[in-house]
Amino acid sequence: MTTALRIAHLYPAELGINGDRGNVIALATRLRWRGFDCDVVDVAVGDALPSEIDLVHVGSGPRSARDAVVPDARRHAARLHEWAAAAVPVLAIGAGLQALGMSILAPDGTRREGAGILPIDSVDLEARTVGEVLGERSTSGRFAGFLNHAARLEIGHATPLTVLVRGANGAEGVRTGSLIGTHLHGPVLPMNPWLADELLTASLARHGEKLPEAEERTLEADERARRARGAIARRLGGASDDV
């Protein structure tokens, strides 16, 4: 296999406090285990975006860091919209999700414009949501992870990534086309590896390639993730096999 995918990791210094670089590591590792090369390009504030990219990741951080990167994210809005229109997958976590949204409403009533890539508006809250959660069952499995944020997402008619049923209740995240945003940490991709493969499948499809079936190392990692989700289920009062 000769295809080499390029992953743009936006603002890793500012938006990386919750271990979300683990998502990028998971993507790159799952690619390499299946025989594909992977080039991760870190994009700092003030940097130019790569001319070509196959997947975009932006992680989370405190409000101060989010607010610091929003002007730079708006600077890249046109290119990011081009990539989204070309079905380049985007995964935005926490503060990165908020920065790529339409707007952010602060507790003092100040509203700032986001990059406008994701069809959501964020409302900063005083109270934080902290703790482990499980999402509703899907054909892939239950989402599991950890929430630590103080924001409410208004997603309008967009589709939530999942609906939380344990640890917290209600819609979580957003999914539209090849764009995914979530407040789930864990990090979310090592904890929920089918989502990593979904993103990689979409990236490879743009090159006419398919993601091969999981090999031994991938299956072992997936089993560890299943056990981790099971442990969360037990702690939240469910059965460990309910994931």
N, C-alpha and C positions, 0 to 999 in steps of 0.2 A: 504494500500500500504506500502510495507516495503523497497522498493529501496531507498537508500540514495546516492545522487550524490556528488562527490567531485570536486570542482572547484579550480584550481590552479591559483592564482592571482600573476603574476610575477612582481616583483619590484614596489610594490605600493608606496613606499616612493619616489623613484626617478622618476617614470613615472606615475604621478597622478595629474598634475597641472590643467587639463581641466575638472575636475569633472568626469573623466572616471571610477572612482570607482562606479559611478551610474550604469554602465553596470552590474557590479557584483551584486550590490544590486537588480537590476531588475531581473536578472536571478534567484537569490536565492528566491526572493519574489514570482515570478511567479510559481516557483516550489512548495513552501510551500502553497500557496493559493490552489493548486491542490492536496495537500495531500502528497507530497514527502518531505523527509528530505533533507537537503543540508548542506554540510560542506565546508566552504571556507578556503583554506590554502594559507596564504600569504607566498611568497617565496622571500626572500631578497638576495642581492648579497652575495655569499659565502655559501648560504644554499644548502642542497641537495634537489633534487626534490622528491616529494612523490613517493612511489613505484607504486601506482595505481592512476589514475586520469580519470575523465570523461569529463572535459572541461578545456581549458586553456584560460586565458585572460591576455593581457598585454596592458597597457595604454600608454599615451603620456607624453611628457615632453620636456624641452629645449635640444638643441644639446649637451650641456655639460653633461646632465644626460644620454642621449642616448649613447654618446661615453663612458661614465663610465660603463654602463651595458653591452655593446657589448662583451667584453672579457668573461664575465660570461655567457652570452647567448650562445656564441660559445662553452663553456665548457659543456653545456647541449645539444648540437646539436644532438648527437647520440640518446639520450632518446626522444627528441622532434620528431626526424624523426620516431622513433618506434611508438610513439603515433599517428603521422599523418598517418602512414601506417595502423594503426589499426582503422582509421576513428574517432579518438578523435577530436572533433571540437576545433578549435583555432580561437579566435578573437583578432586581433592585431590592435591597434589604433595609428595613427600618428608616433611618434618616435619609438613606439614598433613595428609597421609595418616595419619601416626602419631597426631596429635592427635585425629582424627575416629574412630579405631579404638576397640576395646573396652578395651585396656589397653596399658601400656608397662612393660617390665621393664628396670630399670637394671642396670648391671654389678655394683653392690653388692647385688643381690637385692631392692631395693625395687621394688614394683609400684604404679603409679599408674593410676587409672581415667581412660580417655579419654572422649570425648563419646558413644561407642557408636553411631555412625552407620554405620560400615563394619564388616563382620564379620571383622576381623583383629586379631591381637595383635602388638605390636612388641617385639622384643628388641634392646636396645642392645648393640653389639659394640665391642670395642677396635679391631679392624682395620677399615680403610675399603675400600670398593669404589670405585675411581676409573677412569674411562676410557670410551671410546666403545663402543657395543654395537649389535648388530642382533638383532631378534627373528625368529621363524619366519615363513615366508611365509603370508599370509592372502589372502582375496579382495580386501582393500583394498590390500595391499602389506606389506612388512616394516616393522615399527617400527624406528626408528633414533633414537639420542640419546646422551646422556652421563650416566653415573652418578657420583655423588659422595655416598656415604652410608655410615654405619656402623651398619646395622640389619638384622635378619632379620625378614621378615614370616611369620607363621603364619596361613594363610588357610583352614585346615580344608577344608571341602567347597566353598568358594567357587571361582569361576572366575578364573584369572589373566588379566590383560590381554593378556599375550603370554608366550611362552617364548623366552628368550634363547639364541641359537645361536652367536654370535660376540662376542668381547670378554669375555663372561661366559656362564655356562650356568645354566639353571634358570628357574623361574617368576618372572615380574616383574609386580608390581602386582596389582590385583584389579578385577573388574567384577561388579556385582550390580545388576540392574535398571537404573535410570538413574544409578547411582553408579559412578564410576571413580576409582581411586587408583593412582598410579604414582610411582616414584622417577626416572623419565626426565626429564632436563632437555634443553635445546636452544634455546629452550624446546620442549616436546613438541608443542604444537599447530602453530606455524609449521613445524616439521620434519616433522610428520605431519598434514597439513591435513585428510585424510579424517575424522580423529577430531574436529576442530573442527566440521566439517559435520554429523557425527553428533549432537553435542551441540546444535547449532543446530536441526537437524531435530526433535529431541525437544522443544526449547523451543517452537518454532513450532507443533508439533502440538497442544500444549495450548490453543492459540488457534484451532485449525481451519485453520491456515495451512500452506503447504508452502514449503520452501526452493527458490527458483528454481535453474535450472541455472547453473553457473559462467559468468560473463561474462569478457571479455578480461583485466581486471586480476586476477581470481581465478585464471584459467588461467596467467597469467604467474607469479604467486606460487607456484602449485603446481609449475610447472616448476622454479623456483629451489629449492624444497624437494626435488624429485626429484634434482636435481644434487647438493645437499648430502648427501642420503642415499647417493647413488652414491659421493661422495668418502669417506664413512665406510666403505662397503663395500670400496673399494679399499685404504684404510689397514688394514683388517682381513683383507686377503688374498683378497677376493672380486672379482667383476666389477662394474663400475659400473652395469650394467643389471640387476643382481640385486636390485632394490628395487621 
